[in-house]
Amino acid sequence: MKKVVYSAPSVKKAFRILQAVTSSSTGLGVSELSKSLNIGKSTVHGITSALEELGVLVRDPINKKYGAGYTLLELGRRAYTRIELRDVARPPMERLMERVEEAVFLGIMNGDHITILDVVESHNELKITSPPGTRLPLLAGATARAFLSQLEESKVKEIVQKMGLVRYTPRSVVDSKRFLAEVQEVRKRGYAIDNEEYMLGVRAVAAPIHTSSIAPAAIWVVGFTSSLNDSKMERVIVEIQKTSREISRAMSPGAGLKKG
């Protein structure tokens, strides 16, 4: 069966324009872009105007040349922060897994869901795992409270009202007042617990990671109730907070300079 590929010519032209502009130290005007890229001036004008409106490009009012806008810089910073976070968090996550002997996950809040960035699987014969890139519901279990605890209370209320709380198991918290109170509690103590709220037979502990990124991040430990008993949960709570603080410190502004 022949694969159909949509070429999206306008998108490709926009990307070529972005590459050209960001490669120039002095900026480029419409005529320069049109000539160097062999794209019609009217097309270049239309694309650059749209990109300027979005904040991806900025136009110098004097020489009329375009340069990289704040939105483009912010997108790049977000992407870099995700890559940096994964690299920085991996060694502490591996050490955490060895100490608690359960799977350790790293993720970020990505719009209306959670995206897993990395996972360190346990050595247990029966294990819980999901590959990086997996999307999880935002308002489910311990991760929900760990991520939302990093947002303003008004924003949390808005999200809960808009998305609603789902009853995944009989233990799921679906009362909004109770849920909001628990988010507030996580802000104070620094961790959240999931006692079979998202999946029956599974428990979890999550802790927020504070970074300079706009997207909230967190790590969480997940295990079956048969191995993650009350006594072990207490140990996981202590260890995951140590790890989240370690990663947060490493991701803080100027951390790289301090190491040097």
N, C-alpha and C positions, 0 to 999 in steps of 0.2 A: 504494500500500500504506500503510495507516494505521500511523503510528509509535506504539509502545506505550511509555509513559513510566511508570516506577515512582516514585511520589511519596515513598516512605520517610517517612511521617508522624512516626515517633519521632525520626528524625535531624533533621528540620526543627524539631521542638519543642526538641530538645537545643540546636540552634544558636541558636534564639530566646532560650533561657534564657542561653546564653553571652553573647549580644549584650547582654542586659539587665544581667547581672551585671557585665560589663566596662565598661558605660556608667555604672555607679553608683560614686560616690566613697566611699560608706559601706557598700556591700554590700547584699544583699537576702535576705530570709528566704523560706521556702516560701510563706507566706500572701501576701506582697507579690508574689512572682512569679506565683502562681496568679491573683491579682486583676488585675494589670497585663497579663498575657498571655492571660487568659481560658482557662487550662488547668487542669484538675482538680487539686486539691491532692495526691491520691494519685499522679497521673502526674508532677507536679513533684517530689514526694518521691522517687519511684523513679529519675527521671533524675538529679537532683542527687546522690543517694546513689551512683549508678554513676559519675558524673563525679568525685565526691570520692574514691572508691576508686582511680580512675585517676590522681589527682593533678592533674586538670584544674581542679577547684575545691577550695577549702579552706573549712572552716566554723569560724567564730569560736565557741569553746566558751562564751563569756559571752552574747553577744547572738543567737547561733544564725544569724547571717547569713553568706551565702556571698560569697566573693571569688575572684579569679583565682588558680589554683594554679601551682606551679612548673612542672608539665608543660606547661600552656598557654603560660606565658612562654617556656619552652624551645623549644616548637614555633614560636612567633612569631620567636624569635631565629634559629632555623635557617633559616626562610623568608627573613627579612631578610638574613641573611648570604649566602645564595645570590644574591639580587638584587644586593646590594652588591658581591659578588665579581665578578659578571659585568660590572658597570659599571666597577669599578676596573681589572679585567684587560684590558678591551677595547683601550685605547690602547697599552699595552705589547705586547699580542699583535699589533696592527697593525704596530708598528715592527719586531717580531721577524720577521713575515712578509716585510716589505720587505728586511730584511737577509739572510735565508736563502732567500727566494723559494720557500718551500714552505708547505703548509697548516699552520695552527696551531690546535690544539683546546684547550678548557678543559672540565674535567669534575670531578665529585665522585663519591665512593664512596657508593652508595645501596643499602644492604643487601647483597644478593648479586650486584650488578652495578654498572656504571659508567654514569652519566647524563651525556651531553654537555650542557653549559650554553651554550657558544658556539663558533663556528668562524670563523676568518678565512681565506677561500679564497685560494689563490695565483693569480697572473696566468698561470700556465702553461696551455697549450692543453689538455693532458691533466692532470687534477687529481683528487685524492682528497678527497672531502667527505662529510659526514653532517650532517643538520640538528640543531639543538638539540632535546633531548628523546630523541634516539636512545639506546638502551640497548646497552651493550657487555659482553661477558663479563668478569667480574672477574679471572679468572686467565688472562689472555692477553697475551702480548707485553710491551713495555716498560711500558705503563701498569700492569700487574699489580704489578710490582716497585716502581714509583714510589708507588702508593697504599699497598701493604702495608708499605713501609718506614716509614710513619708510625705503625704500630701496634706494640704490644708483641709481642715474639717469640712468647710463648705463644699470643697471639691469632692470629698468622699461621699457626702450626702447626695450630691448631684449624680454621681456615678451609680450609687445604690438605687436611687429613685429611677434613673433611666434604664438600668440593666435588670434590676430586680434580683432577688436572692433565690437560688434554685435549691430544691431539696434533693440532693444527690443520694443521701442515705437517711435513715430515720434519725441520725445524730446531727444532721446538717442544721446550722443556725439560719433560720429564715425570717426571724423577727428583726426588723431593721433597727429598732432601738437597742436591742441586745447586741446586735452586730456592731453598731457604731460605738457602743460602750467598750466592746472588746478591742476594737481598733485603737481607741484612746488608751486602753490599758497597755497595749503593745508599745505605744509611743513612750510610755513611762518605763516599762521593764526591759524592752529591747528584744523580745522574742515572742513568737506565737506558737500555739500548740494545735495540732489536728488529731483528734481522737476518733478516727473512723468517720469523719465528717464528709470526706470526698469519696472514699472507697472503704467498704466494709472489710475489716481484717487488716487495715493499713493505718499506721500512725505516722506523724511527722512533726518536726520542729523546724521553724523557719526564723531567720534573723535578717533584718535589713542591712544593706551595705550602703554607706553614705559616700557618694562620689560627687564630682563636680558636674556630672552629666545631668541633663534635664530628665532623662528616663530613670525612674527608681529601679534599684537592683536589690537582689537578695540571694541568700543561699539557704538551702533546706536539706535536712536529713530525713530520709524515708525508709521505713522498714515494716515488716509484718508484725502484727501484735504478738505473735508467738515469740519473737526475738526482742522486740522493742517493748519490754515490760516497764512497769512503773519505776523500778530502780534504775534501769538503763536510761529511761527518759530523763531522769534527773541529771545523769552524767552528760547526756547529749546536750541538754540545755546549757550547762556550764561550758562545754567544749565549743559549741557552735557560736556562742557569744564571743569567746576568745578569738575564734577564727574570723568572725565578721568584723571585729575591731581591728584585727591585723590587716585584713584586706582594705578596710576603709582608710587606715593610716597610709598604706602603700599607694592608694589612689588619690590621696589628698594633694592639693596644689603644692608644688615645691618638693614633693617627696623624693623625686628623682635627684634633685640637687642635693638633698640632705645625704643621700646614699653615697654620692660621689666623693 
